[in-house]
C-alpha cells in the first residue's frame, strides 16, 4: 500500500503571514531561459517544525532534498515562459502550498498519463524500469520527458488538483505532472506557491 496524493486545506494557522513574506521577497529574473515558467525567490524561507509536521502526515521520516528549491517561494505570471512542461521531481515527496488568494486562483496542479508507455508515473524501482523496457533511469528523461514534455498529444490529462489559498498538496514526485497555467501581472495576483521537496531520512 502506498499513498500517492494528500490534500490538506487550511494547512497553516499563519498562512497570511507567510504570504506577506512572499510579497516582500525578491524574485530575480534568471540570465538564461528557465526549465519551467516562473522564477524562485532569492532566498528560502524555512518554517520551524514544518518538516516534522509533514513527516507525521505521510507517516515517514523526511528531510529536505538537497539541490532543490525547497522553501523558496515561486512566482509564475501570465507571460512567463519555460523550456519544459510535464515532468517529474527528483525527491521522495513533493509538496505545494498555494499562497494565491482565492479570488485570483486559476488552475492548480495537473497530472498526466503517458500514452506510449501506458503509465502515469516514471519508474522508481528497478522492477518498474524493467517492465518499461528500460535499463537506466536516465532513459526516462532522455526517451520520455525531454522528448515529450511539451507535446500534449503524447499525454492524457488525468486530473487537476485546484489551487486554493492555504491548500497543501502532497504527491509522489514520480507522477507525471505540471504546474498548470501561469497567470496574473504581479506577485499580488499571480501564481504564488511555497514548494517543498523531501527525501527519506
C-alpha positions as CSV (number, residue, x, y, z in Angstrom):
1,X,0.0,0.0,0.0
2,X,1.3,3.4,-0.9
3,X,0.0,6.9,-0.5
4,X,0.1,8.9,-3.8
5,X,-1.7,12.2,-3.0
6,X,-2.7,14.0,0.1
7,X,-4.7,17.3,0.1
8,X,-5.0,19.4,3.3
9,X,-7.0,22.6,3.4
10,X,-6.4,25.5,5.8
11,X,-3.0,23.9,6.4
12,X,-1.2,26.8,8.2
13,X,-2.7,28.9,11.0
14,X,-0.5,31.8,9.8
15,X,-0.7,31.4,6.1
16,X,-1.3,35.1,5.5
17,X,1.9,35.9,7.4
18,X,3.8,33.5,5.1
19,X,2.2,35.2,2.1
20,X,3.3,38.6,3.4
21,X,6.8,37.3,3.4
22,X,6.4,36.1,-0.2
23,X,5.1,39.5,-1.3
24,X,8.3,41.2,0.1
25,X,10.6,38.6,-1.4
26,X,13.0,39.2,-4.3
27,X,12.3,37.2,-7.4
28,X,15.3,37.7,-9.7
29,X,14.9,37.0,-13.4
30,X,17.4,34.3,-14.5
31,X,20.1,35.2,-17.0
32,X,19.2,32.3,-19.2
33,X,15.9,30.6,-20.2
34,X,14.3,28.6,-17.4
35,X,13.2,25.0,-17.5
36,X,9.8,25.8,-16.1
37,X,7.7,29.1,-16.4
38,X,8.3,31.4,-13.5
39,X,11.1,32.2,-11.0
40,X,12.1,31.4,-7.5
41,X,12.6,33.8,-4.6
42,X,16.3,34.6,-4.0
43,X,16.3,33.1,-0.5
44,X,14.5,30.2,1.1
45,X,12.0,30.7,3.9
46,X,12.0,27.8,6.3
47,X,9.2,27.2,8.8
48,X,10.3,25.7,12.2
49,X,8.8,22.2,12.8
50,X,7.2,22.0,9.3
51,X,9.4,19.1,8.2
52,X,8.2,17.1,11.3
53,X,4.6,18.0,10.7
54,X,4.8,16.8,7.1
55,X,6.7,13.7,8.2
56,X,3.8,12.9,10.6
57,X,1.2,13.5,7.8
58,X,2.8,11.0,5.4
59,X,4.0,8.6,8.1
60,X,7.6,8.7,7.0
61,X,10.7,10.4,8.4
62,X,11.6,13.1,5.9
63,X,14.2,15.8,5.5
64,X,14.6,18.5,2.8
65,X,16.1,17.2,-0.5
66,X,19.4,18.9,-1.3
67,X,19.8,20.6,-4.7
68,X,16.1,21.6,-4.9
69,X,14.3,24.9,-4.5
70,X,12.9,23.6,-1.1
71,X,11.3,26.5,0.8
72,X,11.8,29.1,-2.0
73,X,8.6,31.0,-3.0
74,X,7.8,30.5,-6.7
75,X,6.0,33.1,-8.8
76,X,4.7,32.3,-12.3
77,X,3.0,35.2,-14.2
78,X,0.9,35.2,-17.3
79,X,3.7,35.9,-19.8
80,X,6.4,33.7,-18.2
81,X,7.8,31.0,-20.5
82,X,9.8,27.9,-19.8
83,X,11.6,25.3,-21.9
84,X,9.7,22.3,-20.4
85,X,6.2,21.3,-19.2
86,X,5.2,17.9,-18.0
87,X,7.9,16.5,-15.7
88,X,8.8,14.5,-12.5
89,X,10.7,15.8,-9.5
90,X,13.9,14.5,-8.0
91,X,12.9,13.6,-4.5
92,X,10.7,11.2,-2.4
93,X,7.7,13.6,-1.7
94,X,6.8,16.8,-3.4
95,X,4.6,19.4,-1.6
96,X,3.0,22.6,-2.8
97,X,1.3,25.2,-0.5
98,X,-0.8,27.6,-2.6
99,X,-0.4,31.2,-1.5
100,X,-2.6,33.0,-4.1
101,X,-5.8,34.5,-2.7
102,X,-8.9,32.6,-3.8
103,X,-10.2,35.5,-5.9
104,X,-7.1,35.2,-8.2
105,X,-6.7,31.4,-8.2
106,X,-6.6,29.7,-11.6
107,X,-5.7,26.1,-12.4
108,X,-3.6,24.3,-9.8
109,X,-1.5,21.1,-10.4
110,X,-2.2,18.8,-13.3
111,X,-1.4,15.1,-13.6
112,X,-0.9,13.1,-16.8
113,X,-0.8,9.6,-18.3
114,X,1.9,8.9,-20.9
115,X,0.3,7.3,-23.9
116,X,3.3,5.5,-25.4
117,X,4.3,3.8,-22.2
118,X,0.8,3.4,-20.7
119,X,2.0,4.8,-17.4
120,X,1.0,7.7,-15.1
121,X,4.4,7.7,-13.4
122,X,8.1,7.3,-14.1
123,X,9.7,4.1,-12.8
124,X,11.0,4.4,-9.3
125,X,12.3,0.9,-8.8
126,X,14.4,-1.5,-10.9
127,X,11.4,-3.7,-11.4
128,X,9.3,-0.8,-12.8
129,X,12.3,0.2,-15.0
130,X,12.5,-3.4,-16.4
131,X,8.7,-3.5,-17.1
132,X,9.0,-0.4,-19.2
133,X,11.8,-1.9,-21.2
134,X,14.4,0.4,-19.9
135,X,17.8,-0.3,-18.4
136,X,18.8,3.0,-16.8
137,X,16.7,5.7,-15.0
138,X,18.4,8.3,-17.2
139,X,16.4,6.9,-20.1
140,X,13.2,8.2,-18.5
141,X,14.5,11.7,-19.1
142,X,16.1,11.1,-22.5
143,X,13.4,8.9,-24.1
144,X,10.2,10.2,-22.4
145,X,10.4,13.5,-20.6
146,X,12.9,15.5,-22.7
147,X,11.3,14.2,-25.9
148,X,7.6,14.6,-25.0
149,X,7.4,17.2,-22.2
150,X,5.8,19.9,-24.5
151,X,3.9,17.6,-26.8
152,X,0.4,17.3,-25.2
153,X,-0.7,14.9,-27.9
154,X,1.6,12.4,-26.2
155,X,-0.3,12.7,-22.9
156,X,-3.7,12.1,-21.5
157,X,-4.8,14.6,-18.8
158,X,-5.9,12.6,-15.7
159,X,-6.9,15.2,-13.2
160,X,-6.4,18.7,-11.8
161,X,-6.0,19.5,-8.1
162,X,-7.4,23.0,-7.9
163,X,-5.5,25.9,-6.4
164,X,-6.9,27.3,-3.2
165,X,-5.3,29.6,-0.7
166,X,-3.6,27.7,2.1
167,X,-4.2,24.3,0.5
168,X,-1.3,21.9,0.8
169,X,-0.9,19.3,-1.9
170,X,1.5,16.4,-1.2
171,X,2.2,14.0,-4.0
172,X,4.7,11.4,-5.2
173,X,7.3,13.2,-7.4
174,X,7.4,10.4,-10.0
175,X,3.8,11.1,-11.0
176,X,3.9,12.9,-14.4
177,X,2.7,16.4,-13.6
178,X,2.9,20.1,-14.4
179,X,2.1,23.4,-12.8
180,X,-0.9,24.2,-15.0
181,X,-1.4,27.7,-16.2
182,X,0.6,30.8,-15.1
183,X,-1.4,33.9,-14.5
184,X,-1.5,37.4,-13.1
185,X,0.6,40.5,-13.7
186,X,2.4,40.8,-10.3
187,X,3.2,38.9,-7.1
188,X,-0.1,40.2,-5.7
189,X,-2.4,38.4,-8.3
190,X,0.0,35.8,-9.8
191,X,0.5,32.1,-9.3
192,X,2.4,32.1,-6.0
193,X,3.3,28.9,-4.2
194,X,5.6,27.6,-1.5
195,X,7.2,24.4,-2.8
196,X,8.8,21.7,-0.7
197,X,10.8,18.7,-1.7
198,X,11.7,15.8,0.6
199,X,13.9,12.7,0.8
200,X,13.7,9.9,3.4
201,X,15.8,10.1,6.5
